[in-house]
Amino acid sequence: MIELKDILYKVAIDTVVGDTSVSIEKIEFDSRQIGKGDLFVAIKGVTVDAHKFIDTAIQKGAVAVICQKLPEQKTDGVTYVKVEDSQSALAIMAANYYGSPSENLKLIGVTGTNGKTTIATLLFQLFKNAGYKVGLLSTVKVLVDEEEFAATHTTPDSLTINKYLKQMNDAGVEFCFMEVSSHGIHQKRTEGLSFEGGIFTNLSHDHLDYHDTFKEYRDVKKAFFDGLSATAFALTNKDDKNGEYMLQNTKAKTYSYALRSYADFRGQILESSLEGLLLKFNDHEVWAKLIGSFNAYNLLAIFATAELLGLETLETLRLMSDLKSVSGRFQYLISEDMKITAIVDYAHTPDALKNVLETINDIRTKNETLITVVGCGGDRDKMKRPVMGNIAAKLSNKAIFTSDNPRTENPDQIIEDIEKGVEPQDYKKTLSITDRKQAIKTACQLAERDDIILIAGKGHETYQEVDGKRFDFDDFKIVKEELTKLNK
């Protein structure tokens, strides 16, 4: 039990009606989860305004309500607190409720369009292998040292974040690496957290279904760095045109990494193949099992972060050579008989797809056929669909357009949007198959000895969302099964 006045520490309060000494069992922002003695936080969301559920929450036992607008009719014995921003208040209260757990470990936030999962997960791997107790909050999963939990969002809600950070405190975790999405920043989920450092990867076209303009998307990302304290570090990709912009107003100590520009942490690709990368970081050579120039950036960000967190340089380089690729990020297999290479990658933005295809084209001999299977998600940014179609058709020998997660949209309409980006000279290289499993099967049947198949868009996901329902679906598992059939 904790008193409301202690939970409200540092919250921007406008009006209080009632007693703030009331004891609170737990905080909830979903009225359906309210129990006796709880605090209900009414959030005005994108689609639903929870202010209309205040009475329901009180009927279910809420003893206090946080809101942006006080209800006209108030219930006796219930404390009402009017705040400027319920989302911001929730984040600060969540930290207070769980004892400010982010202050008891070194929390590193990773933000940008691409590379967040890879960098956060590989930093977890590296520090774990260095002998530390480590935490991870990622798109793929949540790890509290050895204990694993399923992830529901790239950046969870503030209550969930603080709950896991408190578990990390209890487990003796020293470092936590966390993906920070633009949605999470915009919805104030990371407010009230104490970050040791922030990493910017890159910025490209994404989430314009949520953010009205690219400028808004960029400025939301920048807000994360604006909020870092003077004792934190801010590490940016100087080769990205928005890299330096991210650090313009930060109070944190600033550092940069780059492959093409002068930077604090300078990298160079010496060799690149399907076996891995030979890299040079600040005059030190390191062999890594990861593939492609985009992973050279990821690895350089990891190296820089390890340096800034005080790991010994040679130990960091040794541990980097053992890092294994993240599930669904350039995850590949080679079939036994036909030696067909199948690559599964989460590339679901134009920039990510272009990076993966250019990487494959850089390291292949060009005697093979490159077949790309790609789709775009439904109920999401429609502007990127023709761009994705253009890139897939231009950089592949054959492109098969199919479903990704159509969600509530008509999958055929999504494919039509993708097809609009294909240039006339590439028409004959494309094929459209709505059923994703059939599209993967067709790619395998079209492939000949030594050919390469890229299946892009879903990566680590083990489901497909069609018509609002989720079905079991694993790209890697399916392509492995189809290639095995060809071997028999």
C-alpha positions as CSV (number, residue, x, y, z in Angstrom):
1,M,0.0,0.0,0.0
2,I,1.2,3.5,-0.8
3,E,-0.5,6.9,-0.2
4,L,-1.7,8.9,-3.2
5,K,0.3,12.0,-2.2
6,D,3.5,9.9,-2.5
7,I,2.5,8.6,-6.0
8,L,1.8,12.2,-7.1
9,Y,5.4,13.4,-6.4
10,K,6.6,15.5,-9.3
11,V,3.2,15.3,-11.2
12,A,2.0,18.6,-12.7
13,I,-1.3,19.1,-10.7
14,D,-4.0,21.5,-11.6
15,T,-6.8,20.8,-9.0
16,V,-7.3,18.4,-6.2
17,V,-10.8,17.4,-4.9
18,G,-10.6,15.1,-1.8
19,D,-7.9,13.6,0.4
20,T,-4.5,12.8,-1.1
21,S,-3.6,10.7,2.0
22,V,-5.8,7.9,0.8
23,S,-4.1,4.5,0.5
24,I,-3.8,3.0,-3.0
25,E,-3.6,-0.7,-3.9
26,K,-2.4,-0.3,-7.4
27,I,-2.6,2.0,-10.5
28,E,-4.7,1.2,-13.5
29,F,-5.5,3.0,-16.8
30,D,-7.9,0.3,-18.0
31,S,-11.2,0.5,-16.2
32,R,-11.8,-3.2,-16.8
33,Q,-8.8,-4.0,-14.5
34,I,-9.9,-1.9,-11.6
35,G,-10.2,-3.5,-8.2
36,K,-11.1,-2.2,-4.7
37,G,-8.7,0.5,-3.5
38,D,-7.2,1.2,-6.9
39,L,-6.2,4.5,-8.6
40,F,-7.8,5.0,-12.0
41,V,-5.9,7.2,-14.6
42,A,-8.3,8.5,-17.3
43,I,-6.3,8.9,-20.5
44,K,-7.6,10.6,-23.6
45,G,-6.2,8.2,-26.2
46,V,-6.1,8.2,-30.0
47,T,-9.3,6.2,-30.4
48,V,-10.9,6.1,-26.9
49,D,-11.3,8.7,-24.2
50,A,-11.2,6.9,-20.9
51,H,-12.8,9.8,-19.1
52,K,-16.1,8.3,-20.0
53,F,-15.2,5.2,-17.9
54,I,-14.6,7.2,-14.6
55,D,-18.0,6.2,-13.1
56,T,-17.4,2.5,-14.1
57,A,-14.0,2.6,-12.4
58,I,-15.5,4.1,-9.2
59,Q,-18.3,1.5,-9.2
60,K,-15.6,-1.3,-9.4
61,G,-13.8,0.1,-6.3
62,A,-11.5,3.0,-7.5
63,V,-10.8,5.4,-4.5
64,A,-9.0,8.0,-6.6
65,V,-9.1,9.3,-10.1
66,I,-6.5,11.1,-12.2
67,C,-8.0,13.1,-15.1
68,Q,-7.6,16.0,-17.5
69,K,-11.2,17.1,-17.0
70,L,-13.1,16.8,-13.8
71,P,-16.5,15.1,-14.0
72,E,-19.5,17.3,-13.3
73,Q,-20.9,14.8,-10.8
74,K,-18.4,13.6,-8.2
75,T,-18.7,10.6,-5.8
76,D,-18.3,11.2,-2.1
77,G,-15.2,9.7,-0.6
78,V,-13.4,9.6,-4.0
79,T,-10.3,11.8,-4.6
80,Y,-10.2,13.5,-7.9
81,V,-6.9,15.0,-9.3
82,K,-7.0,17.1,-12.4
83,V,-3.6,17.2,-14.2
84,E,-2.3,18.8,-17.3
85,D,-1.5,15.5,-19.1
86,S,-2.7,12.1,-17.9
87,Q,-0.2,10.2,-19.9
88,S,2.7,12.2,-18.5
89,A,1.2,11.8,-15.0
90,L,0.8,8.1,-15.4
91,A,4.5,7.7,-16.3
92,I,5.7,9.7,-13.3
93,M,3.3,8.0,-11.0
94,A,4.3,4.6,-12.3
95,A,8.0,5.4,-11.4
96,N,7.0,6.6,-7.9
97,Y,4.7,3.6,-7.3
98,Y,7.6,1.1,-8.1
99,G,10.2,3.1,-6.2
100,S,11.9,4.8,-9.2
101,P,13.6,1.5,-10.4
102,S,15.4,3.1,-13.3
103,E,17.6,5.0,-10.9
104,N,18.9,1.8,-9.5
105,L,20.5,0.5,-12.8
106,K,22.0,1.9,-15.9
107,L,19.2,2.2,-18.5
108,I,20.1,2.7,-22.1
109,G,17.4,3.7,-24.7
110,V,17.8,2.9,-28.4
111,T,15.7,4.9,-30.8
112,G,15.5,5.3,-34.6
113,T,13.7,3.7,-37.5
114,N,15.8,0.7,-38.0
115,G,18.3,-1.2,-35.9
116,K,16.7,-0.7,-32.4
117,T,16.0,-4.4,-31.8
118,T,19.4,-5.6,-33.1
119,I,21.4,-3.0,-31.0
120,A,19.4,-3.5,-27.8
121,T,19.5,-7.3,-28.0
122,L,23.1,-7.6,-28.9
123,L,24.1,-5.2,-26.1
124,F,22.2,-7.5,-23.8
125,Q,24.1,-10.5,-25.2
126,L,27.5,-8.7,-24.9
127,F,27.1,-7.5,-21.3
128,K,25.6,-10.8,-20.3
129,N,28.6,-12.6,-21.8
130,A,30.8,-10.1,-19.9
131,G,29.5,-11.5,-16.7
132,Y,26.9,-8.8,-15.8
133,K,23.2,-9.3,-14.8
134,V,21.3,-7.6,-17.6
135,G,17.8,-6.6,-18.6
136,L,16.2,-6.2,-22.1
137,L,13.0,-4.4,-23.2
138,S,12.5,-5.1,-26.9
139,T,10.0,-5.7,-29.7
140,V,10.8,-9.4,-29.6
141,K,10.9,-10.1,-25.8
142,V,11.5,-8.9,-22.3
143,L,14.4,-10.4,-20.4
144,V,15.0,-9.9,-16.7
145,D,18.5,-11.5,-16.6
146,E,17.6,-15.2,-17.1
147,E,13.8,-14.8,-17.0
148,E,12.0,-14.3,-20.3
149,F,8.6,-12.6,-20.9
150,A,6.6,-12.1,-24.1
151,A,6.7,-8.5,-25.5
152,T,3.5,-6.8,-26.5
153,H,4.7,-3.4,-27.8
154,T,8.1,-2.0,-28.9
155,T,7.9,0.3,-25.9
156,P,5.5,-1.0,-23.3
157,D,3.2,1.3,-21.2
158,S,4.8,3.1,-18.3
159,L,3.3,0.8,-15.7
160,T,4.7,-2.3,-17.4
161,I,8.1,-0.7,-18.0
162,N,8.5,0.2,-14.3
163,K,7.1,-3.2,-13.2
164,Y,9.9,-4.9,-15.2
165,L,12.5,-2.5,-14.1
166,K,11.5,-3.2,-10.4
167,Q,11.9,-6.9,-11.2
168,M,15.3,-6.2,-12.6
169,N,16.2,-4.3,-9.4
170,D,15.1,-7.3,-7.3
171,A,17.2,-9.6,-9.6
172,G,20.3,-7.5,-9.1
173,V,20.4,-6.3,-12.8
174,E,23.1,-3.7,-13.5
175,F,22.4,-2.7,-17.1
176,C,19.1,-2.6,-19.1
177,F,18.9,-2.0,-22.8
178,M,15.5,-0.7,-24.1
179,E,14.0,0.0,-27.4
180,V,12.3,3.4,-27.5
181,S,9.7,3.8,-30.2
182,S,8.3,7.1,-31.5
183,H,4.8,6.0,-30.2
184,G,6.3,5.4,-26.8
185,I,8.0,8.9,-26.7
186,H,4.8,10.6,-28.1
187,Q,2.6,8.9,-25.5
188,K,5.0,9.9,-22.7
189,R,5.7,6.2,-21.7
190,T,9.3,6.9,-21.0
191,E,8.8,10.0,-18.9
192,G,9.9,9.6,-15.3
193,L,12.7,7.2,-16.3
194,S,16.3,7.9,-15.5
195,F,18.4,7.1,-18.6
196,E,22.2,6.5,-18.5
197,G,22.4,7.0,-22.2
198,G,20.5,7.2,-25.5
199,I,21.4,5.9,-29.0
200,F,20.1,7.2,-32.3
201,T,20.4,4.7,-35.2
202,N,18.8,6.4,-38.3
203,L,15.6,7.9,-39.5
204,S,13.6,7.0,-42.6
205,H,10.0,6.8,-43.8
206,D,7.8,5.0,-41.2
207,H,4.8,5.4,-38.9
208,L,3.3,8.3,-41.0
209,D,-0.1,6.6,-40.3
210,Y,0.4,7.8,-36.7
211,H,2.6,10.9,-37.1
212,D,1.1,13.4,-39.5
213,T,4.4,14.4,-41.1
214,F,8.0,13.3,-41.3
215,K,9.0,16.4,-39.4
216,E,6.7,15.4,-36.6
217,Y,8.1,11.9,-36.6
218,R,11.7,13.3,-36.5
219,D,10.9,15.8,-33.7
220,V,9.3,13.1,-31.5
221,K,12.5,11.1,-31.8
222,K,14.5,14.2,-30.9
223,A,12.3,14.8,-27.8
224,F,13.9,11.7,-26.3
225,F,17.3,13.2,-26.5
226,D,16.0,16.6,-25.3
227,G,14.9,14.9,-22.1
228,L,18.2,13.3,-21.3
229,S,20.0,14.6,-18.2
230,A,23.4,16.3,-18.0
231,T,24.9,13.1,-16.5
232,A,23.7,10.9,-19.4
233,F,25.4,10.3,-22.8
234,A,23.8,10.8,-26.2
235,L,25.3,8.7,-29.1
236,T,24.3,9.5,-32.6
237,N,24.8,8.1,-36.1
238,K,26.6,11.0,-37.9
239,D,26.2,9.4,-41.3
240,D,22.4,9.9,-41.0
241,K,21.3,13.4,-42.1
242,N,19.2,13.8,-39.0
243,G,22.0,12.5,-36.7
244,E,23.4,15.8,-35.5
245,Y,19.9,17.4,-35.4
246,M,18.9,14.9,-32.7
247,L,21.5,16.3,-30.3
248,Q,20.9,20.0,-30.8
249,N,19.1,20.7,-27.5
250,T,20.3,17.8,-25.4
251,K,21.9,18.4,-22.0
252,A,23.7,15.0,-22.2
253,K,27.3,14.5,-23.2
254,T,27.3,14.0,-26.9
255,Y,29.2,11.4,-29.0
256,S,29.0,10.2,-32.6
257,Y,29.7,7.1,-34.7
258,A,30.1,6.8,-38.4
259,L,31.4,4.7,-41.3
260,R,31.7,7.6,-43.8
261,S,32.1,10.8,-41.7
262,Y,34.6,12.0,-39.1
263,A,33.2,10.8,-35.7
264,D,34.2,9.9,-32.1
265,F,33.8,6.3,-33.0
266,R,34.9,5.6,-36.6
267,G,34.2,2.3,-38.4
268,Q,35.4,0.7,-41.7
269,I,34.2,-2.4,-43.5
270,L,37.3,-4.4,-44.5
271,E,35.5,-7.5,-45.8
272,S,31.8,-8.4,-46.3
273,S,30.4,-11.8,-47.1
274,L,27.6,-14.2,-46.2
275,E,29.9,-15.5,-43.5
276,G,30.2,-12.2,-41.7
277,L,32.1,-8.9,-41.6
278,L,35.7,-7.9,-41.0
279,L,35.5,-4.5,-39.4
280,K,37.9,-1.8,-38.2
281,F,36.7,0.3,-35.2
282,N,39.0,3.1,-34.0
283,D,42.1,1.2,-35.3
284,H,41.0,-2.1,-33.8
285,E,40.0,-5.0,-36.2
286,V,37.1,-7.3,-35.3
287,W,35.4,-10.2,-37.1
288,A,31.6,-10.4,-36.6
289,K,29.2,-13.1,-37.6
290,L,26.6,-10.5,-38.7
291,I,26.1,-9.6,-42.3
292,G,25.8,-6.4,-44.2
293,S,26.7,-2.7,-44.0
294,F,23.6,-1.9,-41.9
295,N,24.9,-4.4,-39.3
296,A,28.3,-2.6,-39.5
297,Y,26.5,0.5,-38.2
298,N,24.7,-1.6,-35.5
299,L,27.9,-3.2,-34.4
300,L,29.7,0.2,-34.3
301,A,26.9,1.6,-32.1
302,I,27.3,-1.4,-29.8
303,F,31.1,-0.9,-29.6
304,A,30.7,2.8,-28.8
305,T,28.1,2.1,-26.1
306,A,30.3,-0.5,-24.5
307,E,33.2,2.0,-24.5
308,L,31.0,4.7,-22.9
309,L,29.8,2.3,-20.3
310,G,33.3,1.5,-19.3
311,L,34.0,-2.0,-20.7
312,E,37.6,-2.7,-21.5
313,T,38.2,-2.3,-25.3
314,L,39.9,-5.6,-26.1
315,E,37.3,-7.5,-24.0
316,T,34.5,-5.8,-25.9
317,L,36.0,-6.7,-29.3
318,R,36.5,-10.3,-28.2
319,L,32.8,-10.5,-27.0
320,M,31.6,-8.9,-30.3
321,S,33.1,-11.6,-32.4
322,D,30.8,-14.1,-30.6
323,L,27.6,-12.1,-31.0
324,K,24.8,-14.0,-32.8
325,S,22.2,-12.5,-35.1
326,V,18.8,-11.6,-33.7
327,S,15.8,-13.7,-34.6
328,G,14.2,-12.4,-37.9
329,R,17.1,-10.0,-38.6
330,F,19.0,-11.4,-41.6
331,Q,18.3,-14.9,-40.3
332,Y,19.3,-17.3,-43.1
333,L,19.6,-21.0,-44.0
334,I,21.1,-22.8,-46.9
335,S,19.3,-25.9,-48.3
336,E,21.3,-29.1,-48.4
337,D,21.0,-30.3,-52.0
338,M,20.2,-27.2,-54.0
339,K,22.3,-24.8,-51.9
340,I,19.5,-22.2,-52.1
341,T,20.0,-19.4,-49.5
342,A,16.8,-18.3,-47.8
343,I,17.0,-15.1,-45.8
344,V,14.2,-13.9,-43.4
345,D,14.3,-10.3,-42.3
346,Y,12.0,-7.9,-40.5
347,A,12.6,-5.2,-43.1
348,H,9.2,-3.5,-43.2
349,T,10.3,0.1,-44.2
350,P,11.6,1.3,-47.5
351,D,15.0,2.1,-46.1
352,A,15.4,-1.3,-44.3
353,L,14.3,-3.2,-47.4
354,K,16.8,-1.2,-49.6
355,N,19.6,-1.9,-47.1
356,V,18.9,-5.7,-47.0
357,L,18.7,-6.0,-50.8
358,E,21.8,-3.8,-51.4
359,T,23.7,-6.0,-48.9
360,I,22.6,-9.2,-50.7
361,N,23.6,-7.7,-54.1
362,D,27.0,-6.5,-52.7
363,I,28.0,-10.0,-51.5
364,R,26.5,-12.2,-54.2
365,T,28.3,-13.2,-57.4
366,K,25.3,-12.1,-59.6
367,N,25.2,-15.6,-61.2
368,E,22.3,-16.4,-58.9
369,T,18.7,-15.2,-59.1
370,L,17.5,-13.0,-56.2
371,I,13.8,-13.6,-55.5
372,T,12.2,-11.2,-53.0
373,V,8.9,-12.0,-51.2
374,V,7.5,-8.8,-49.6
375,G,4.2,-7.2,-48.5
376,C,3.1,-4.3,-46.4
377,G,1.0,-4.2,-43.2
378,G,-2.6,-3.1,-43.2
379,D,-4.0,-0.2,-41.2
380,R,-0.6,1.4,-41.3
381,D,1.3,4.0,-43.3
382,K,0.0,3.7,-46.9
383,M,2.5,6.1,-48.4
384,K,5.4,3.6,-48.1
385,R,3.6,0.8,-50.1
386,P,4.5,2.0,-53.7
387,V,8.0,2.9,-52.5
388,M,8.5,-0.7,-51.1
389,G,7.2,-2.1,-54.4
390,N,9.6,0.0,-56.4
391,I,12.6,-1.0,-54.3
392,A,11.8,-4.7,-54.3
393,A,11.3,-4.8,-58.1
394,K,14.3,-2.7,-58.9
395,L,16.8,-4.5,-56.7
396,S,15.6,-8.1,-57.2
397,N,15.6,-10.4,-60.3
398,K,12.1,-11.3,-59.3
399,A,9.7,-9.8,-56.7
400,I,6.6,-11.6,-55.3
401,F,4.1,-9.2,-53.7
402,T,2.0,-10.8,-51.0
403,S,0.3,-10.2,-47.7
404,D,2.1,-9.1,-44.6
405,N,-0.3,-8.5,-41.7
406,P,-3.4,-7.2,-43.5
407,R,-5.2,-6.6,-40.2
408,T,-8.6,-5.2,-41.1
409,E,-7.7,-4.1,-44.7
410,N,-8.4,-6.0,-47.9
411,P,-5.0,-7.7,-48.7
412,D,-5.6,-7.4,-52.4
413,Q,-5.9,-3.6,-52.1
414,I,-2.7,-3.4,-50.2
415,I,-0.9,-5.4,-53.0
416,E,-2.4,-3.0,-55.6
417,D,-0.9,-0.1,-53.7
418,I,2.5,-1.8,-53.7
419,E,2.3,-2.5,-57.4
420,K,1.7,1.2,-58.2
421,G,5.4,1.8,-57.4
422,V,6.8,-0.6,-60.0
423,E,8.4,1.1,-63.0
424,P,7.4,-0.2,-66.5
425,Q,10.8,-1.8,-67.1
426,D,10.3,-4.0,-64.0
427,Y,6.7,-5.1,-64.6
428,K,7.8,-8.5,-66.0
429,K,9.9,-9.2,-62.9
430,T,6.9,-9.1,-60.5
431,L,4.3,-11.5,-59.4
432,S,1.4,-11.0,-57.0
433,I,0.2,-13.9,-54.7
434,T,-2.1,-12.8,-51.9
435,D,-1.6,-16.0,-49.7
436,R,1.8,-15.5,-48.0
437,K,2.4,-19.2,-47.6
438,Q,1.7,-19.8,-51.3
439,A,4.0,-16.9,-52.1
440,I,6.9,-18.4,-50.1
441,K,6.2,-21.8,-51.6
442,T,6.3,-20.3,-55.2
443,A,9.6,-18.5,-54.5
444,C,11.1,-21.9,-53.4
445,Q,9.7,-23.6,-56.6
446,L,11.1,-20.8,-58.8
447,A,14.5,-21.0,-57.2
448,E,17.3,-23.0,-58.8
449,R,20.7,-24.1,-57.5
450,D,22.6,-21.4,-55.6
451,D,19.7,-18.9,-55.9
452,I,18.8,-16.5,-53.1
453,I,15.3,-15.9,-51.6
454,L,14.6,-12.9,-49.3
455,I,11.4,-13.0,-47.3
456,A,10.9,-9.5,-45.9
457,G,8.6,-7.7,-43.5
458,K,7.7,-10.0,-40.7
459,G,11.0,-11.3,-39.4
460,H,10.7,-12.7,-35.9
461,E,6.8,-12.6,-35.8
462,T,5.2,-16.0,-35.4
463,Y,1.7,-15.0,-36.4
464,Q,-0.2,-13.3,-39.2
465,E,-3.0,-10.9,-38.5
466,V,-5.8,-11.2,-41.0
467,D,-9.3,-9.6,-40.7
468,G,-8.4,-8.6,-37.2
469,K,-7.6,-12.2,-36.0
470,R,-4.2,-13.7,-35.4
471,F,-3.1,-17.0,-36.9
472,D,0.1,-19.0,-36.4
473,F,2.6,-18.0,-39.1
474,D,6.4,-18.2,-39.1
475,D,8.3,-17.2,-42.3
476,F,11.5,-19.0,-41.3
477,K,9.7,-22.2,-40.4
478,I,7.7,-22.2,-43.6
479,V,10.6,-21.5,-45.9
480,K,12.6,-24.2,-44.2
481,E,9.8,-26.7,-44.7
482,E,9.4,-25.8,-48.4
483,L,13.1,-26.0,-49.1
484,T,13.3,-29.4,-47.3
485,K,10.5,-30.7,-49.7
486,L,12.6,-29.7,-52.7
487,N,15.6,-31.7,-51.3
488,K,13.5,-34.9,-51.2
